[in-house]
């Protein structure tokens, strides 16, 4: 991972962060969150 801060006294400061994204992990976490939300909403509706 690499991080750089650029900016000066006369303008806004920007922080750039670069890294490789583990898409398998992102997709897996998204599926778990969506599945959990759907299960919770169905359970809540039955009550």
C-alpha positions as a printed NumPy array, in Angstrom:
array([[  0.   ,   0.   ,   0.   ],
       [  1.235,   3.441,  -0.853],
       [  0.057,   6.797,   0.467],
       [  1.019,  10.26 ,  -0.703],
       [ -0.043,  13.679,   0.515],
       [  0.16 ,  16.585,  -1.897],
       [ -0.89 ,  20.158,  -1.391],
       [  0.35 ,  23.571,  -0.541],
       [ -0.453,  26.785,   1.263],
       [ -2.44 ,  28.13 ,  -1.684],
       [ -4.682,  25.142,  -2.41 ],
       [ -6.464,  22.142,  -0.963],
       [ -4.558,  19.135,   0.327],
       [ -5.216,  15.75 ,  -1.289],
       [ -4.332,  12.314,   0.069],
       [ -3.931,   9.511,  -2.464],
       [ -3.954,   5.906,  -1.268],
       [ -3.279,   3.053,  -3.658],
       [ -3.429,  -0.669,  -3.06 ],
       [ -4.635,  -3.798,  -4.768],
       [ -8.212,  -4.762,  -4.018],
       [ -9.101,  -8.318,  -3.048],
       [-12.322,  -8.537,  -5.09 ],
       [-13.167, -12.013,  -3.797],
       [-13.261, -10.67 ,  -0.251],
       [-15.297,  -7.596,  -1.239],
       [-17.871,  -9.721,  -3.084],
       [-18.041, -12.257,  -0.241],
       [-18.603,  -9.591,   2.409],
       [-21.261,  -7.933,   0.242],
       [-23.13 , -11.222,  -0.184],
       [-23.025, -11.887,   3.564],
       [-24.317,  -8.388,   4.388],
       [-27.136,  -8.549,   1.828],
       [-28.093, -12.07 ,   2.932],
       [-28.114, -11.061,   6.579],
       [-30.237,  -8.014,   5.852],
       [-32.776, -10.055,   3.89 ],
       [-32.954, -12.696,   6.637],
       [-33.429, -10.025,   9.307],
       [-36.184,  -8.268,   7.363],
       [-38.05 , -11.553,   6.778],
       [-37.719, -12.458,  10.469],
       [-38.919,  -8.997,  11.517],
       [-41.915,  -9.201,   9.151],
       [-43.053, -12.539,  10.658],
       [-43.172, -11.114,  14.203]])
